[in-house]
Amino acid sequence: MTEPIAACIFSEDRVYRYNWARRVSNQPGRMLCIGVNPSKADEDRSDNTVTRCCNFARREGYGVLEMANLNAFRATDPKIMRAASDPVGPDNDRYLLEAIRRCDVIVVAWGIHGAFMGRDLEVFRLIGQERKNAFCFGLTNGGFPRHPSRLANNTELVRYS
């Protein structure tokens, strides 16, 4: 039997969530989904976004889903995240880079809010410096990688560049 994985990395005060990981099947491999910012999901509970990403990871044949974000500040509303004094978080890029290196496929899924503070471009550069390809579930009308919460179950991954 495959060892279960259920882990989160938070700041000490839990204001920032840097990584969320779950085993989704007994298959090998890890899928990293990068969103805009984390909400309420933690060690014990999921939310709509991570549940959808778990389903996509399982469908694509990966055993573990990791979630990371452009900004690590936890908020259910992007307006609240944008108002934070440090929405990115002091350790976010370090944990993002570790996850990018560790995972087999990188899915960018930050939606229309990704351009805030230029974080989409900064993180896309991190992905590229590790010589990894990025994928997404299609683009918004504005050219941003679509957020997973409103996707059809059969939405296919496409290369993001």
C-alpha positions as CSV (number, residue, x, y, z in Angstrom):
1,M,0.0,0.0,0.0
2,T,1.2,3.5,-0.8
3,E,2.1,5.7,2.1
4,P,-0.6,8.3,2.8
5,I,0.3,12.0,2.3
6,A,-1.6,14.8,3.9
7,A,0.6,17.8,4.7
8,C,0.5,21.6,4.8
9,I,3.3,24.2,5.3
10,F,2.1,27.3,7.1
11,S,3.8,30.3,8.6
12,E,4.1,30.0,12.4
13,D,1.0,32.3,12.9
14,R,-0.9,30.5,10.0
15,V,-1.4,33.8,8.2
16,Y,0.4,32.2,5.2
17,R,0.0,28.8,3.7
18,Y,3.0,27.9,1.5
19,N,2.1,24.4,0.4
20,W,-0.9,22.0,0.6
21,A,-0.4,18.3,-0.4
22,R,-2.6,15.2,-0.6
23,R,-2.3,11.7,-1.9
24,V,-5.0,11.4,-4.5
25,S,-4.3,7.9,-5.9
26,N,-1.8,5.1,-5.7
27,Q,-0.2,6.2,-8.9
28,P,3.3,7.6,-9.0
29,G,4.1,11.2,-9.8
30,R,3.2,14.7,-8.4
31,M,1.2,17.4,-9.9
32,L,1.7,21.0,-8.7
33,C,-1.2,23.4,-9.2
34,I,-0.3,27.1,-8.7
35,G,-3.2,29.3,-7.8
36,V,-3.4,33.0,-6.8
37,N,-3.8,32.7,-3.0
38,P,-4.8,30.1,-0.5
39,S,-8.1,30.2,1.3
40,K,-9.3,27.9,4.1
41,A,-8.0,24.5,3.2
42,D,-5.7,23.1,5.8
43,E,-4.4,19.7,7.1
44,D,-8.0,18.6,8.0
45,R,-10.2,20.1,5.4
46,S,-10.3,20.9,1.7
47,D,-12.0,23.7,-0.2
48,N,-13.6,23.8,-3.7
49,T,-10.4,24.8,-5.5
50,V,-8.2,22.1,-4.0
51,T,-10.9,19.5,-4.4
52,R,-11.2,20.3,-8.1
53,C,-7.5,20.1,-8.5
54,C,-7.3,16.8,-6.7
55,N,-9.9,15.4,-9.1
56,F,-7.9,16.7,-12.1
57,A,-4.6,15.3,-10.7
58,R,-6.3,11.9,-10.2
59,R,-7.8,12.0,-13.7
60,E,-4.3,12.9,-15.2
61,G,-2.8,9.8,-13.5
62,Y,-0.8,11.5,-10.7
63,G,-0.6,10.1,-7.2
64,V,0.0,13.4,-5.3
65,L,-1.4,16.9,-5.7
66,E,0.5,19.8,-4.3
67,M,-1.1,23.3,-4.2
68,A,1.0,26.4,-4.0
69,N,0.1,30.0,-4.8
70,L,1.5,33.2,-6.3
71,N,0.7,34.8,-2.9
72,A,0.7,32.9,0.3
73,F,-1.6,35.2,2.3
74,R,-4.7,33.2,3.3
75,A,-8.0,34.9,2.3
76,T,-11.3,33.8,0.7
77,D,-11.5,37.1,-1.1
78,P,-8.7,38.3,-3.4
79,K,-9.5,41.9,-2.4
80,I,-8.5,41.1,1.2
81,M,-5.3,39.4,0.0
82,R,-4.4,42.5,-2.1
83,A,-4.9,44.7,0.9
84,A,-2.5,42.7,3.0
85,S,0.8,44.4,3.9
86,D,2.7,41.4,2.5
87,P,0.4,39.3,0.3
88,V,3.3,37.2,-1.1
89,G,4.7,36.0,2.2
90,P,8.3,36.0,3.4
91,D,9.0,32.4,2.5
92,N,6.7,31.8,-0.5
93,D,9.2,31.8,-3.3
94,R,11.5,29.4,-1.5
95,Y,8.6,26.9,-1.0
96,L,7.4,27.5,-4.6
97,L,10.8,26.7,-6.0
98,E,11.0,23.5,-3.9
99,A,7.6,22.4,-5.1
100,I,8.5,23.2,-8.7
101,R,11.7,21.1,-8.4
102,R,9.9,18.2,-6.7
103,C,6.8,17.9,-9.0
104,D,6.5,16.1,-12.3
105,V,4.0,18.5,-13.9
106,I,3.3,22.2,-13.2
107,V,-0.2,23.5,-13.8
108,V,-0.7,27.3,-13.6
109,A,-4.2,28.1,-12.5
110,W,-4.3,31.6,-11.1
111,G,-7.0,33.1,-13.1
112,I,-7.5,36.8,-13.7
113,H,-5.9,37.9,-10.4
114,G,-2.5,36.5,-11.3
115,A,-1.1,39.8,-12.6
116,F,-1.3,41.5,-9.2
117,M,2.2,42.8,-8.4
118,G,3.6,41.0,-11.4
119,R,3.6,37.7,-9.5
120,D,2.5,35.7,-12.6
121,L,5.6,36.7,-14.5
122,E,7.9,36.2,-11.5
123,V,6.6,32.7,-10.8
124,F,6.6,31.8,-14.5
125,R,10.3,32.8,-14.5
126,L,10.9,30.4,-11.6
127,I,9.3,27.6,-13.5
128,G,11.4,28.4,-16.6
129,Q,14.7,28.6,-14.7
130,E,14.1,25.0,-13.5
131,R,13.6,24.0,-17.2
132,K,10.1,22.9,-16.5
133,N,7.1,23.3,-18.8
134,A,3.9,24.9,-17.5
135,F,0.5,23.7,-18.4
136,C,-3.0,25.1,-17.8
137,F,-6.7,24.3,-18.3
138,G,-7.0,26.9,-21.1
139,L,-7.0,30.7,-21.0
140,T,-9.4,33.4,-19.9
141,N,-10.5,36.0,-22.5
142,G,-7.7,38.2,-21.1
143,G,-5.1,35.5,-21.6
144,F,-4.7,34.3,-18.0
145,P,-4.6,30.6,-17.1
146,R,-8.1,29.6,-16.1
147,H,-8.9,29.1,-12.4
148,P,-10.0,25.4,-11.7
149,S,-13.2,26.2,-9.7
150,R,-15.4,26.8,-12.8
151,L,-14.0,24.2,-15.2
152,A,-15.9,21.3,-16.7
153,N,-14.6,17.9,-15.4
154,N,-13.4,17.0,-18.9
155,T,-11.3,20.2,-19.4
156,E,-7.9,19.2,-20.9
157,L,-4.5,20.4,-20.0
158,V,-2.7,22.5,-22.6
159,R,0.8,24.0,-22.7
160,Y,1.1,27.4,-21.2
161,S,3.8,29.8,-22.5
